[in-house]
Amino acid sequence: MQLEIFSDTVCPWCYIGKRRLERALRMRPQAGLALRWRAFQLNPGLPPNGMDRRQYMIAKFGSLDRAQRLYDAVARVGAQEGIKFDFERIARTPNTLRSHRLLYAAAEEGLQSELLDLVFAAYFTQGLDIGDADVLSALAFEAGMSAALINEAMVDGGRMDHAIGEDLQSRRIGINGVPFMVFNGRFGLSGAQEPEALLNMLDLAREEDLQRNMTGVA
């Protein structure tokens, strides 16, 4: 079974969605699951160095008060999943292209999930600038990535192109919000769904795999 998840590293609902998916997989382990995290940028037009968080919130939500109410609601949901969001610590909203580039590289060593956990925690609980190359390199090292791969991923070039390509692919297939999960390249599920909804989709995808194996259809 294949599961692709389009997400952004500054998306709090993606963090929540990851925790809920992990709960679902603990409830019903999926042997042979091929899981891949794909790039989606909520703010592709941000400057490379990001922008001041307060200015960003006013531009996006209209006022700091409205933004605070929305983030308070997210924090309450996150707490139910064991996430201690601390939005007040975030000073800058980063451009996420570098983080996606690094996550693309992490897949080569089977470390996407570990790295994504660290990136989410660094941004949402510690307020670190995950657009900064030094911050990302330290997180990648903590996740267990090789120094050579980290250095290669941080250099402008191929992996940036791959990350941009994944973002463009998501928009071509009609994704305009994340998290968005694609099961076996056929079945889509939008949002940070509860484990019960995820289990239904996993069952559907598994049933399709069984039917393919029985009929010999590739």
C-alpha positions in Angstrom: 0.0 0.0 0.0 1.2 3.5 -0.8 0.4 6.6 1.2 1.5 10.0 0.1 0.9 13.0 2.4 1.1 16.5 1.1 1.9 18.8 4.0 3.8 22.0 5.0 6.2 22.4 7.8 4.4 25.5 9.1 1.0 23.9 9.1 -0.2 23.2 12.6 -3.0 20.9 11.3 -0.3 18.9 9.5 1.4 18.3 12.8 -1.9 17.2 14.4 -2.7 15.1 11.3 0.7 13.3 11.7 0.0 12.4 15.3 -3.5 11.1 14.4 -2.1 9.0 11.6 0.5 7.5 14.0 -2.3 6.7 16.4 -4.3 5.0 13.6 -1.2 2.9 12.6 -0.7 1.9 16.2 -4.3 0.8 16.4 -4.0 -1.2 13.1 -0.5 -1.7 11.9 -0.1 -1.8 8.1 2.5 -4.3 6.9 4.3 -3.1 3.8 3.1 0.4 4.0 5.1 2.8 1.8 4.7 6.2 3.4 6.0 9.4 1.7 5.7 13.0 2.8 5.3 15.4 -0.1 5.9 19.1 -0.3 3.2 21.8 -0.3 3.9 25.4 0.4 1.1 27.4 2.1 3.0 30.6 1.5 5.1 30.1 -1.7 5.5 33.8 -2.2 7.3 34.5 1.1 10.8 36.0 0.8 13.6 33.5 1.2 14.3 34.8 4.7 10.6 34.7 5.7 8.8 37.7 7.4 8.0 39.1 10.8 5.4 36.9 12.4 3.1 39.7 13.6 3.1 41.3 10.1 2.3 37.9 8.6 -0.6 37.3 11.0 -2.1 40.7 10.3 -1.8 40.2 6.5 -3.3 36.7 6.6 -6.0 37.0 9.3 -6.8 40.7 9.3 -5.8 41.3 12.9 -3.7 39.9 15.7 -6.9 39.3 17.8 -8.5 37.1 15.2 -5.2 35.2 14.6 -4.9 34.6 18.4 -8.4 33.2 18.6 -7.7 30.8 15.7 -4.4 29.7 17.1 -5.9 29.2 20.6 -8.4 26.8 19.0 -5.6 24.9 17.3 -3.6 24.7 20.5 -6.6 23.1 22.3 -6.9 20.4 19.6 -3.1 19.9 19.6 -3.1 19.4 23.4 -5.4 16.4 22.9 -2.7 14.8 20.7 0.1 15.6 23.1 1.4 18.6 21.2 2.3 21.7 23.3 1.9 24.5 20.7 3.6 27.7 21.8 2.8 30.1 19.0 4.0 33.1 21.1 7.6 31.9 20.7 7.5 32.2 16.9 9.2 35.4 15.8 9.3 34.8 12.0 7.1 32.9 9.6 9.7 31.1 7.3 9.8 30.3 3.7 9.5 26.5 3.9 11.3 25.5 0.7 14.6 24.6 2.4 12.8 22.3 4.9 11.0 20.6 2.1 14.3 20.1 0.2 15.8 18.5 3.3 12.8 16.3 3.8 13.0 15.1 0.2 16.6 14.2 0.9 15.8 12.5 4.2 13.6 10.0 2.3 16.8 8.5 0.8 17.9 7.4 4.2 14.4 6.5 5.4 14.3 9.3 7.9 11.5 11.5 6.7 9.1 10.9 9.6 11.9 11.4 12.2 13.0 14.6 10.6 9.5 16.0 10.2 8.8 15.4 13.9 11.9 17.4 14.8 11.1 20.2 12.4 7.5 20.5 13.6 8.6 20.5 17.3 11.4 23.0 16.6 8.9 25.5 15.0 5.8 25.0 17.0 7.1 24.4 20.5 10.5 26.1 20.5 9.9 28.9 18.0 13.0 28.2 15.9 13.4 29.6 12.4 13.0 26.5 10.3 13.9 28.5 7.2 17.4 28.9 8.5 19.9 26.5 6.9 21.9 26.1 10.2 18.8 25.2 12.2 17.7 22.7 9.6 21.1 21.1 9.3 21.2 20.6 13.1 17.8 19.0 13.1 18.8 16.7 10.2 21.9 15.7 12.1 19.7 14.9 15.2 17.4 12.8 13.0 20.4 10.7 12.0 21.0 12.0 8.4 24.5 11.7 7.1 26.6 14.9 6.9 27.2 14.4 3.2 23.5 14.2 2.4 22.7 17.2 4.7 25.3 19.3 3.0 24.1 18.2 -0.5 20.5 19.0 0.4 21.3 22.5 1.6 23.0 23.5 -1.7 20.8 25.1 -4.3 20.0 22.7 -7.1 18.4 19.4 -7.7 16.6 18.8 -4.4 15.1 22.3 -4.5 13.8 21.5 -7.9 12.3 18.3 -6.6 10.6 20.1 -3.7 9.2 22.7 -6.1 8.0 19.9 -8.4 6.1 18.2 -5.6 4.4 21.5 -4.7 3.4 22.1 -8.3 2.2 18.5 -8.6 -0.1 19.0 -5.7 -1.7 22.1 -7.2 -2.1 20.3 -10.6 -4.1 17.6 -9.0 -6.3 20.1 -7.2 -4.9 20.2 -3.7 -5.4 23.6 -2.2 -5.1 22.8 1.5 -3.1 20.5 3.7 -2.7 17.9 5.1 -3.9 15.9 2.1 -3.5 12.2 1.9 -3.5 10.1 -1.2 -3.9 6.3 -0.8 -2.5 4.1 -3.6 -2.5 7.1 -5.9 -6.3 6.9 -6.1 -8.2 7.8 -2.9 -7.8 11.2 -1.4 -8.6 12.4 2.1 -8.3 16.1 3.2 -7.7 17.5 6.6 -6.3 16.3 10.0 -8.8 13.4 10.2 -9.5 11.4 13.3 -8.0 7.9 13.4 -11.4 6.3 12.7 -11.6 8.0 9.3 -8.0 7.1 8.5 -8.7 3.5 9.3 -11.6 3.4 6.9 -9.3 4.7 4.1 -6.5 2.3 5.0 -9.0 -0.5 4.8 -10.2 0.6 1.4 -6.7 0.9 0.1 -5.8 -2.5 1.6 -8.8 -4.1 -0.1 -7.8 -2.7 -3.4 -4.3 -4.2 -2.9 -5.8 -7.6 -2.2 -8.0 -7.4 -5.3 -5.1 -6.4 -7.5 -3.0 -9.4 -6.2 -5.9 -11.8 -6.8 -6.5 -10.6 -10.4 -2.8 -10.0 -11.2 -3.6 -6.4 -12.3 -0.5 -4.2 -11.9 
